[in-house]
Amino acid sequence: MMRSILLFFLFVLTINQMTAQKMMTPELLVQLGKVSGKGITKDTKNVIYTVSTYNLKTDTTTKKTFSIPLEGGSPTEIKDVSNLLVDTNISPDGSFKLTSKEVKLENVLGVDVHNDVPKSNVKIYNALNYRHWDTWSDGTFNHVFYGAVNASDYELIDIMPNEPYDSPQKPFGGSEDYCWGPDGKSILYVSKKLSGTAYATSTNTNIYEYNLVTKKTVNLTPDNKGYDTQPSFSSKGQLAWLQMKRDGYEADKNDIIVDIDGVQVNLTEGWDGTVNSFVWNEKGNAIYFIAPVDGTVQLFEIEISTKNKVPKQLTNGQFDVSGIVGQAKNTLVVNRRDMNHAVELYTYHLKSGELKQLTHVNDEVYNSIELSTVEKRMVTTTDGKEMVSWVIYPPNFDPSKKYPTLLYCQGGPQGALSQFYSFRWNFQIMAAHGYIVIAPNRRGMPGHGVEWNEQISKDYGGQNMKDYLAAIDDISKEEYVDTNRLGAVGASYGGFSVFYLAAIHNNRFKSFIAHDGMFNLRSMYGTTEELFFVNWDLGGPYWDTSNAAAQKTFEQFNPANFVSKWNTPILIIQGGKDYRVPIGQGLEAFQAAQLQGIKSRLLYFPEENHWVLNPQNSIVWQREFFKWLKETL
């Protein structure tokens, strides 16, 4: 009893300490509840969701599951959801279950080949794809298995026996990569059945159908050479999936394909946008999907037909609808976020169009702090285009004062700069520290048409760099911007942007921060793992002197070639397990800055990949980020 009372008072104290603060802080940010919708209950009366909460003092994360009435109300914590939600891994007749696990198929470790030295620590490779994202290959592959509902692991049947291919796809594939056929007699799964160099240079995943009776597998998408992903059947048994057409282009236009009477129909072919994800409606005659548009991410609907397929945008506002949890008659449950608020669940009424907040996990925190003002600003680019830019102002902004201002450079490079809420690159916390932030939707971002999205490939130092400078120059016209205190920050392609801008900014900026950015495109090409990306975006290998596009990239757009022009303090951040933009990129940049006598600092995270996932590491990241800005701006 005393222990329960003590825990209660500690909880109250923690909440009071969190909510007593007036502005967002790194410590408060990391302890916000992270909401994840799991689905609508079978009786369509409640929504199931989880909340993950990190405790800084104990360095622990707790995850709780809740049920809340669909029409709103007080949530109830629940321990077991197995009988509440439809389990899509169970076959339609309830006989079988689907699962996935790793299978060891190749000898890679030293002990695999030389079993008399069991304590050796060696990996032996004969082809590419030897590492991916943050993991070295150990000869195991993800495979889909099925078996009786109550079957043990050893009774499960591998639908890809002895095939050295992955399903779910690595590194991020999950249950969306496989599903039951509508009659329960087949299993559909996504796989890229390529090996070595072919795997590393291609995006050609296909959707395969495995027949439980014949044990045979058929490729359903053999003619498409790009990504085929997310197979899903309607309530009528109709198949839909997402498709990119061009091999090697990971940011190609993503379309919804539907099988209509044996013909593969592209529902979104005539629509000038790209789809993030989709779900069927309950009746099976339409699809709801999520897509970036005009600097946000919104909810759309498209009917299933062979003609006149025009998507209808259902939501519109200065927020992101970042995912669809489920449907219950005329109500959809979706994720919603904006630059001032982490994800909460909302209901969307299909008839009235009302978007209503359902969960209130972080309301108490947000109600206790001063929030930023976020405004859309249209910037005219050097080639006469109108570019959406988001401007985030400090809480209690006073236009009669002058503020240091940050240019935010988005990664991707084809990542949408929407109303996202990041737990690292968080605009709210930047503004809370007294900085204005301008975040331009420069060339290369989706949501502004396919042409705008595609322009950046093979033009890394071209128009999009002019877009960045147009944005900072435009905001600098305002009296409240202190033009003697401008900085540029970014990660991944945003980090590349910082490295490149450091040589061409003509003394606009007084400080730079680059996280996991490409610095030397030659060594980047030689050490990154997904070669299809650098082949498409950079133009190909640097040694191909006959390839004009590649030669232009490696000569004109390589930051390492212009490092002698650097003259501004720079903070360089690098993850040790980042194999997408490997460690040498950050180290080369830091060494170049140090040897030229430029004020510089290296922030190295040995166990982090392209992101910073450890909560305490993220706090150090935030503290060092603002410490650097305080020193240099």
Long-range contacts (C-beta under 8 A, 24 or more apart in sequence): 14-55, 14-57, 15-364, 18-365, 18-368, 19-364, 19-365, 19-368, 19-369, 20-368, 21-368, 21-369, 22-369, 22-370, 22-395, 23-369, 23-370, 23-395, 23-432, 23-433, 24-369, 24-426, 24-428, 24-429, 24-432, 25-429, 25-432, 26-429, 26-618, 26-619, 26-622, 26-623, 27-56, 27-619, 28-365, 28-369, 29-423, 29-426, 29-429, 29-622, 30-54, 30-56, 30-423, 30-615, 30-618, 30-619, 31-55, 31-56, 32-342, 32-362, 32-365, 32-423, 33-342, 33-361, 33-362, 34-342, 34-343, 35-335, 35-342, 35-343, 35-344, 35-345, 35-359, 35-361, 36-343, 37-323, 37-325, 37-326, 37-333, 37-335, 37-345, 38-65, 38-81, 38-85, 38-325, 39-85, 39-86, 39-325, 39-326, 40-70, 40-85, 40-325, 40-326, 40-327, 40-328, 40-333, 41-67, 41-84, 41-85, 42-84, 42-85, 42-86, 44-70, 44-328, 44-329, 45-69, 45-70, 46-70, 46-84, 47-325, 47-326, 47-333, 47-345, 47-358, 48-78, 48-81, 48-84, 48-85, 49-325, 49-345, 49-359, 51-361, 54-615, 56-615, 56-616, 56-619, 59-615, 59-616, 61-615, 66-359, 68-345, 68-358, 68-359, 70-328, 70-331, 70-333, 70-347, 70-358, 71-347, 72-347, 72-356, 72-358, 75-359, 88-175, 88-179, 88-180, 89-175, 90-149, 91-146, 91-180, 91-184, 92-180, 92-182, 92-183, 92-184, 93-184, 94-149, 95-148, 95-149, 95-184, 96-146, 96-147, 96-148, 96-149, 96-184, 96-212, 97-146, 97-147, 97-148, 97-149, 97-151, 98-144, 98-145, 98-146, 98-178, 98-179, 98-180, 98-187, 99-144, 99-145, 99-146, 99-156, 100-142, 100-143, 100-144, 100-145, 100-167, 100-168, 100-175, 100-178, 101-142, 101-143, 101-145, 101-153, 102-140, 102-141, 102-142, 102-143, 103-140, 103-141, 103-142, 103-143, 103-158, 104-138, 104-139, 104-140, 105-139, 105-140, 105-141, 105-162, 105-163, 105-164, 106-137, 106-139, 106-164, 107-139, 108-137, 108-138, 108-139, 109-138, 109-139, 112-139, 126-196, 127-195, 127-196, 127-197, 128-196, 128-197, 128-199, 128-200, 128-531, 129-195, 129-196, 129-197, 129-199, 129-200, 129-529, 131-529, 131-579, 132-170, 132-171, 132-529, 132-530, 132-579, 133-170, 133-171, 133-172, 133-529, 133-579, 133-580, 133-609, 133-610, 134-171, 134-577, 134-578, 134-579, 134-609, 134-610, 135-170, 135-171, 135-579, 141-165, 141-166, 142-166, 142-167, 142-168, 142-169, 142-170, 142-173, 143-167, 144-168, 144-177, 144-178, 144-187, 144-189, 146-187, 146-212, 159-187, 159-189, 159-210, 159-217, 160-189, 160-191, 160-217, 163-193, 164-195, 165-191, 165-192, 165-193, 165-194, 165-195, 166-191, 166-192, 167-191, 167-208, 169-205, 176-229, 176-230, 177-229, 177-230, 178-231, 179-231, 179-232, 179-233, 180-233, 181-209, 181-233, 182-233, 182-237, 183-237, 185-211, 185-212, 185-213, 186-210, 186-211, 186-212, 187-212, 188-220, 188-231, 188-239, 189-231, 190-228, 190-229, 190-230, 190-231, 197-531, 200-529, 200-530, 200-531, 200-532, 201-248, 201-531, 201-532, 201-535, 202-247, 202-248, 202-532, 203-227, 203-244, 203-247, 203-248, 203-249, 203-250, 203-532, 204-247, 205-229, 207-231, 207-241, 226-252, 227-252, 227-254, 228-257, 230-277, 230-278, 232-278, 232-279, 232-280, 233-280, 234-280, 234-284, 234-304, 235-280, 235-282, 235-283, 235-284, 236-284, 236-285, 238-284, 238-304, 240-267, 240-278, 240-280, 240-287, 242-275, 242-277, 242-278, 247-532, 248-532, 248-535, 248-536, 249-457, 249-532, 249-536, 250-530, 250-532, 250-533, 250-536, 251-412, 251-414, 251-446, 251-453, 251-457, 253-450, 253-453, 256-287, 256-289, 256-302, 258-287, 258-304, 260-304, 260-306, 263-306, 265-306, 267-302, 267-304, 267-309, 268-302, 268-309, 268-311, 269-309, 270-309, 270-310, 271-309, 271-310, 271-311, 272-449, 272-450, 273-311, 273-446, 273-447, 273-449, 273-450, 274-446, 274-450, 274-453, 277-323, 277-324, 278-324, 279-324, 279-326, 279-327, 281-327, 282-327, 282-329, 288-314, 288-324, 288-327, 288-332, 290-321, 290-322, 290-323, 290-324, 291-446, 291-447, 292-416, 292-418, 292-445, 292-446, 292-447, 293-447, 294-388, 294-447, 294-448, 295-376, 295-388, 295-390, 295-417, 295-418, 295-419, 295-441, 295-447, 296-320, 296-418, 296-419, 296-447, 297-321, 297-322, 297-416, 297-418, 297-419, 297-447, 299-324, 299-332, 299-334, 299-348, 314-348, 314-350, 314-353, 315-348, 315-353, 315-355, 317-355, 318-374, 318-376, 318-419, 319-419, 320-418, 320-419, 320-420, 321-346, 321-348, 322-420, 333-358, 337-419, 337-420, 337-421, 338-374, 338-419, 338-421, 339-372, 339-374, 339-390, 339-392, 339-419, 339-420, 339-421, 339-427, 339-428, 340-366, 340-371, 340-372, 340-374, 340-421, 340-428, 341-366, 341-421, 342-421, 342-423, 343-421, 369-395, 369-432, 370-395, 370-396, 370-432, 371-395, 371-428, 372-427, 372-428, 372-431, 372-432, 373-397, 374-419, 374-427, 377-438, 377-474, 377-475, 379-440, 379-467, 379-470, 379-471, 379-474, 380-470, 380-474, 381-463, 381-466, 381-467, 381-470, 382-463, 382-466, 382-467, 382-470, 383-463, 383-466, 387-440, 387-441, 387-442, 387-467, 387-470, 387-471, 388-440, 388-441, 388-448, 389-438, 389-439, 389-440, 389-441, 389-471, 389-474, 389-475, 390-417, 390-419, 390-427, 390-437, 390-438, 390-439, 390-441, 391-436, 391-437, 391-438, 391-439, 391-475, 392-427, 392-428, 392-430, 392-431, 392-436, 392-437, 392-438, 392-439, 393-431, 393-436, 394-431, 394-432, 394-433, 394-434, 394-435, 394-436, 395-431, 395-432, 397-480, 398-480, 399-478, 399-479, 399-480, 400-480, 401-480, 402-479, 402-480, 402-481, 402-482, 403-434, 403-435, 403-436, 403-480, 403-481, 403-482, 403-485, 404-434, 404-435, 404-436, 404-482, 404-485, 404-486, 404-487, 404-629, 404-633, 405-435, 405-436, 405-437, 405-438, 405-472, 405-475, 405-476, 405-481, 405-482, 405-485, 405-486, 405-487, 406-430, 406-435, 406-436, 406-437, 406-438, 406-486, 406-487, 406-488, 406-489, 406-629, 407-438, 407-440, 407-468, 407-471, 407-472, 407-486, 407-487, 407-488, 407-489, 407-509, 408-437, 408-438, 408-439, 408-489, 408-490, 408-494, 409-468, 409-488, 409-489, 409-490, 409-493, 409-494, 409-495, 409-497, 409-498, 409-501, 410-439, 410-442, 410-445, 410-490, 410-493, 410-494, 411-490, 411-491, 411-492, 411-493, 411-494, 411-495, 412-444, 412-445, 412-492, 412-493, 413-444, 413-456, 413-460, 413-464, 413-492, 413-493, 413-496, 413-537, 414-444, 414-445, 414-446, 414-453, 414-456, 415-445, 415-493, 416-445, 416-446, 416-447, 417-441, 417-445, 418-447, 423-618, 424-611, 424-612, 424-618, 424-621, 424-622, 425-491, 429-622, 433-626, 433-629, 435-487, 435-629, 436-475, 436-480, 436-481, 438-471, 438-472, 438-475, 440-467, 440-468, 440-470, 440-471, 442-467, 442-468, 442-471, 443-467, 444-493, 456-537, 457-536, 457-537, 458-537, 458-538, 458-539, 458-549, 458-552, 458-553, 459-557, 460-493, 460-496, 460-500, 460-537, 460-538, 460-553, 460-557, 461-500, 461-504, 461-556, 461-557, 462-557, 464-497, 465-497, 465-500, 465-501, 465-504, 468-497, 468-501, 469-501, 469-505, 469-508, 472-508, 472-509, 473-508, 476-508, 484-510, 485-510, 485-633, 486-510, 486-633, 487-511, 487-512, 487-513, 487-629, 487-632, 487-633, 488-512, 488-513, 489-513, 489-514, 489-625, 490-514, 490-515, 490-517, 491-515, 491-516, 491-517, 491-573, 492-516, 492-517, 492-580, 492-581, 492-610, 493-517, 493-518, 495-581, 496-559, 498-570, 499-559, 499-589, 500-557, 500-559, 500-562, 502-559, 502-565, 502-566, 502-568, 502-570, 503-559, 503-562, 503-563, 503-565, 503-566, 504-562, 504-565, 505-568, 507-567, 507-568, 509-568, 510-568, 510-569, 510-632, 510-633, 511-568, 511-569, 511-570, 511-571, 511-628, 511-629, 511-632, 511-633, 512-568, 512-569, 512-570, 512-571, 513-570, 513-571, 513-573, 513-625, 513-628, 513-629, 514-570, 514-571, 514-572, 514-573, 514-586, 514-589, 515-573, 515-574, 516-573, 516-574, 516-575, 516-578, 516-580, 516-581, 516-585, 516-586, 516-610, 517-572, 517-581, 517-585, 517-586, 517-589, 518-559, 518-581, 518-585, 519-559, 519-560, 519-585, 519-586, 519-588, 519-589, 519-592, 520-558, 520-559, 520-560, 520-584, 520-585, 520-588, 521-553, 521-554, 521-557, 521-558, 521-559, 521-560, 522-554, 522-558, 522-560, 523-584, 523-585, 523-588, 524-581, 524-582, 524-585, 527-579, 527-582, 527-584, 528-579, 528-580, 528-581, 528-582, 529-579, 529-580, 530-580, 559-589, 560-588, 560-592, 563-589, 563-592, 563-593, 563-596, 564-596, 566-592, 566-593, 566-596, 566-598, 567-598, 568-598, 569-598, 569-599, 569-600, 569-628, 569-631, 569-632, 570-598, 570-599, 570-600, 571-600, 571-601, 571-603, 571-624, 571-625, 571-628, 572-600, 572-601, 572-602, 572-603, 573-602, 573-603, 573-604, 573-605, 573-621, 574-602, 574-603, 574-604, 574-605, 575-605, 575-608, 575-609, 575-610, 575-611, 575-612, 576-604, 576-605, 576-606, 576-607, 576-608, 577-606, 577-607, 577-608, 577-609, 578-608, 578-609, 578-610, 579-609, 580-609, 580-610, 581-610, 599-632, 601-628
